[in-house]
Amino acid sequence: MEIFTDDGFTTAASGTISLGTELYFKIEVETFGIDTEIHLTNCRATTSDDPDDPAAVVYKIIEDG
């Protein structure tokens, strides 16, 4: 997965990103199958490096998508 700040996927996001910044995510799967589809159903951001940190604030970006 890569994160960009433009919809042309040319400027990679890096460092600290301010809340409210529009981001564009590029997700790819390399496969030999021709009928493969990607469905992103859940995506979240947290205030912790540990995604399972119970004390972290969680921002739900996509839920049951």
Backbone torsions as a table, in degrees:
resi	resn	phi	psi	omega
1	MET	NA	136.7	176.1
2	GLU	-124.9	149.7	-179.7
3	ILE	-119.5	133.4	-177.6
4	PHE	-127.7	161.0	178.0
5	THR	-103.2	3.8	178.6
6	ASP	-137.2	152.0	-176.4
7	ASP	-74.8	-4.6	174.2
8	GLY	-89.8	-1.5	178.9
9	PHE	57.1	43.0	180.0
10	THR	-113.5	-22.7	-178.3
11	THR	-111.7	105.9	-178.0
12	ALA	-70.6	138.5	174.6
13	ALA	-77.6	141.6	179.0
14	SER	-150.1	160.6	178.1
15	GLY	68.1	-153.5	179.3
16	THR	-78.9	132.4	-178.9
17	ILE	-111.7	127.0	-177.8
18	SER	-70.4	143.1	176.1
19	LEU	-59.6	133.6	-179.0
20	GLY	99.1	-7.9	178.4
21	THR	-72.5	130.9	175.5
22	GLU	-71.9	132.6	179.4
23	LEU	-126.9	151.2	179.4
24	TYR	-125.0	127.6	-175.4
25	PHE	-107.0	134.3	177.3
26	LYS	-114.0	117.4	-179.0
27	ILE	-123.5	127.3	-178.3
28	GLU	-131.6	149.6	171.0
29	VAL	-126.0	125.6	176.6
30	GLU	-93.3	123.5	-176.9
31	THR	-150.2	163.0	176.5
32	PHE	-96.2	-9.1	-179.4
33	GLY	-77.6	139.3	-178.3
34	ILE	-89.5	-13.9	-177.7
35	ASP	-106.5	26.4	-178.7
36	THR	-85.8	133.9	176.4
37	GLU	-126.7	152.2	176.4
38	ILE	-112.1	130.0	176.6
39	HIS	-127.4	109.9	178.1
40	LEU	-86.6	108.8	-174.4
41	THR	-100.8	-25.9	179.7
42	ASN	-143.0	138.9	176.9
43	CYS	-150.0	135.6	179.4
44	ARG	-145.2	157.4	174.5
45	ALA	-120.4	146.5	178.2
46	THR	-128.9	166.3	178.2
47	THR	-89.4	11.8	-177.0
48	SER	-129.2	151.4	173.2
49	ASP	-70.0	-21.4	179.9
50	ASP	-96.0	110.2	-177.3
51	PRO	-64.8	-14.2	179.6
52	ASP	-103.5	11.6	-179.4
53	ASP	-67.0	114.6	-177.4
54	PRO	-67.8	-18.5	-179.3
55	ALA	-89.7	-7.0	-175.9
56	ALA	-75.3	147.1	171.0
57	VAL	-79.5	135.1	-177.9
58	VAL	-115.1	128.4	176.0
59	TYR	-108.5	115.4	179.6
60	LYS	-83.9	118.9	-178.5
61	ILE	-93.6	-46.5	175.8
62	ILE	-134.1	131.0	178.0
63	GLU	-134.5	122.7	-178.2
64	ASP	54.3	43.0	-175.7
65	GLY	-74.9	NA	NA
